[in-house]
Amino acid sequence: MGDGFQYLDIVLFAVIAGFLILRLRSVLGRRTGNERRRDPFVPPKPEGAPEKVVSLPRGRPAVGAPPADASAPATTPGARVKAADPRFDETAFLAGARGAFEIIVNAFAKGDTAALQPLLSKPVYASFTEAIRARLAQHETLETNLLAIKTMELVEGEIEGDAALVTVKFVSDQTNVTRAADGSVVDGNADRVVTKTDLWTFSRALRSRDPNWTLVATHSS
């Protein structure tokens, strides 16, 4: 009888153990080995709470992000000057440079130093007036006919100290002749059209209230 009761106890304990295992599996679920590990620093989401999905807007940078080209260096001559002086307008500048070119070329030929002085730096003005005085001393006259400015291009733009320097290339058709006091031709040909290329550099102080630019260097070919 004792052995029979012992056998019944073992069977009873086995039934209870099996019941407990089934209950645990129904509550905890069965692991497959593909489950994500829960981050111990993130509290579990309450049961039934909706999933929070945030989508980034398309076609525009995230808030606070700089524009795509904000750090791109200014590469064109005009852009480099504008980066230092936001008031710089390349179209307006070239229109003014064209007018200055016409005035200076004609004033130099006529020997009109009064018209030249406000447009030239002191060194350039000194060079121009010296050439005019030498011409007058020889009793010579210069006849220049500026027929057309064929092209005009801003080729350099730099900042040196507190000044902006802008170089413009002018390609123009001209006739030039220098005559002696008796009218004879010393140099040039009044009937021959010459295409000239001039590189003129203009300067203006960045902090100056004066919007005008001054011619500080010239080179012709």
Secondary structure as GFF3:
##gff-version 3
##sequence-region A 1 221
A	DSSP	alpha_helix	2	28	.	.	.	ID=ss1
A	DSSP	alpha_helix	77	84	.	.	.	ID=ss2
A	DSSP	alpha_helix	90	110	.	.	.	ID=ss3
A	DSSP	alpha_helix	113	116	.	.	.	ID=ss4
A	DSSP	three_ten_helix	117	119	.	.	.	ID=ss5
A	DSSP	alpha_helix	122	137	.	.	.	ID=ss6
A	DSSP	beta_strand	141	160	.	.	.	ID=ss7
A	DSSP	beta_strand	163	179	.	.	.	ID=ss8
A	DSSP	beta_strand	185	188	.	.	.	ID=ss9
A	DSSP	beta_strand	194	205	.	.	.	ID=ss10
A	DSSP	beta_strand	214	220	.	.	.	ID=ss11
###
